[in-house]
Amino acid sequence: MRDWACGEYGIDPSKVVRPFYPGGDYESFDYSGGKVVVDNPPFSILSKICAFYRDRYIPFFLFAPNLTIFSSTSRNGAHMLVTDCAIEYANGAIVNTSFVTSFGDDLIRTAPDLTKLVNDTVKQVRHKSRKHLPKYAYPPELLTVTRLNKVGNVGVDFRVKASDVAFTRALDSQRAVRKAIYGGGYLLSEDKAAELKAAELKAAEDVTVWPLNDKEKQIIEKLG
């Protein structure tokens, strides 16, 4: 987005500054030397920010909320680029975003190339981030909310009694590397673990799961 703005409006990249960082104070920031603000400000005070820059003739190119860009007073002193960029922010929220700027002659415009550039970049970053995320698998004897969600969402009625489970916040193998079960979990009895596994198979595919009887379970226990 910064590169696009620099190319579109002839902004010197060396002059670009980002005053909206955690704990920062944009009002006391040093804008001397022809600095240009290209940043993502708090949307809740965007109108105030735009007025601040307008009154001090500080050039800017800022993120803005897409759906309310017309009705908000953030356009006071700013031109609007309606781009509908689906930006995924650090907290994981995906927010449709447009931009406001002091540059250009048009009050309102689209920028299809900017929209495509940002959306393509977000997809690439999301793909790389997900590809490098560690993947974990729990033993079948551990009951988690996620497992219950999967079977419950397809209509499987799964129930456990207090005598069938024991609560745990982490497995010992996790504690050794300072990890834990997100939200906690329950250790299941072998019978309940087998029942849950069957329920998961049923949830994954519309199949009939044939259970083992007591005699067959006894045979299995003697194997190996």
HELIX and SHEET records of a PDB file:
HELIX    1   1 ARG A    2  TYR A    9  1                                   8    
HELIX    2   2 PRO A   13  LYS A   15  5                                   3    
HELIX    3   3 TYR A   26  SER A   28  5                                   3    
HELIX    4   4 PHE A   43  ILE A   45  5                                   3    
HELIX    5   5 LEU A   46  ASP A   55  1                                  10    
HELIX    6   6 THR A   73  ARG A   75  5                                   3    
HELIX    7   7 PRO A  112  HIS A  132  1                                  21    
HELIX    8   8 VAL A  145  GLY A  152  1                                   8    
HELIX    9   9 ALA A  162  ASP A  164  5                                   3    
HELIX   10  10 ASP A  172  ARG A  175  1                                   4    
HELIX   11  11 GLU A  190  ALA A  204  1                                  15    
HELIX   12  12 ASP A  214  LYS A  222  1                                   9    
SHEET    1   A 6 VAL A  16  VAL A  17  0                                        
SHEET    2   A 6 VAL A  36  ASP A  39  1                                        
SHEET    3   A 6 PHE A  60  PRO A  65  1                                        
SHEET    4   A 6 ILE A  94  THR A 101 -1                                        
SHEET    5   A 6 HIS A  79  GLU A  88 -1                                        
SHEET    6   A 6 ILE A 108  THR A 110  1                                        
SHEET    1   B 3 LEU A 142  LEU A 143  0                                        
SHEET    2   B 3 GLY A 185  LEU A 188 -1                                        
SHEET    3   B 3 VAL A 165  THR A 168 -1                                        
END                                                                             
